Amino acid sequence: MIDTLVISKNRTIFDEINVNFPSSSYNFEFAESIEAALDFLDSEGPDFVFVIEKDFEKITEILERLGKVEGNESLAIICFTSDLSKEQRIFLYKAGSLDVITMPMLKDEFKMLYEKYCNSLRNGKEKLGSVMQGKLEDFNIIDLVQSLEDGKKTAILKLKRIGDSGQIMIKDGEIYSSEYRQFRGLDAILNMIGWIRGDFYIEFIDYDIEKEIEQDNQEILMEAVHRIDERASYLKQLPPVDDILLIAPNLDMQKIPDKDLKYIKSFHGGNTIYQFLINFTLDDLKLLDIAVKFHSKKMLLTREQFDAFITEYEAEVEKGGILGSFSKMFKKNGKSKDSKSIAERRKRDKTQIINPNLDDQIRESVILVDPVELNEFKQKIEEI
């Protein structure tokens, strides 16, 4: 039997929760106020405490009063509240909440979430186990590490994004080790510190691990901040990380050094800087340096630059295509015509003949010639 205390001023919410779970496996108790909740906790020790309150100040007060009671430090508290700011959510985590859920949510969504909590408990994990999770868009890695350090927690911070994952091991609030791809220790942390999106999972477990990183938390975080600054300086020289970049149409791939070839080819058909950093296992600063080099040398173009290049190229082709060929046809060859007489004829007759057999997008026009030149004209056309 899993016991859950629900603290809410709205009895209807409690009834909707209670009706969705069989009483044989789950037991829910209701407290309309913090005073009622404290009275219940004097005699009972629930597995979970759900605090349902949209107002940030009120939910903060509830957490503070729960935390002041001796023996409540280990309560598995889940806060269900409104869409709070990043700073407010961090505050609730530090105040003792193991998860912060944004309301409203669907009944099926809540059921899946609660069953996940219960499964973690059944698996023997620490009171809530691996249930603290969220988005890296809301909490960066430095914030998460500092939160675990403040609480002197022992946990594994797992980081995931599409096609990528890594982890940081923390014991009693101190960073002991880290793993990411082929990197370990400090290098692993520095290559993950710039992640701007993805998911994090914090697994609260007690484990024995040797300290692989010599630096203390403060030194590691200082290195991390310096790394973030370096990334930012590279990113300022590039288009936004989600913009599509394409290989310049005039790029001669034969002249690309072998060491750069696989990197430039990854942009064939279009790629983003964000995905480029995921595609390769090289150190992220080295990858950014490569991307900056490609972009500064116009080897990579934004979609707008690419389209502008194609438009300009087509205009040049149209301008110098058949008209250019005609000018070459009548150069000195025994019966040449001087450029002045040709220019005069063009001024006299600007009528255009459009070849109806050509595609509309590549149609080209020619200037009518004098009848005396017609046979020579036809002959040259046949040669072309």
Secondary structure, DSSP 8 states (H G I E B T S, - for coil): -EEEEEE-S-HHHHHHHHTTS-TTTEEEEEESSHHHHHHHHHH---SEEEEE-S-HHHHHHHHHHHHHSTT-TT--EEEEES---HHHHHHHHHTTEEEEEES---HHHHHHHHHHHHHHHHTT-STT-TTEEEETTTS-HHHHHHHHHHTT--EEEEEEETTEEEEEEEETTEEEEEEETTEETHHHHHHHTT--SSEEEEEE----------S-HHHHHHHHHHHHHHHHHHHTTSS-TTS-EEE-TT--GGGS-HHHHHHHHTTTT-B-HHHHHHH--S-HHHHHHHHHHHHHTTSEEEHHHHHHHHHHHHHHHHHHSHHHHHHHHTSSSSS---HHHHHHHHHH---EEE-TTS-GGG--EEE---GGGHHHHHHHHHH-
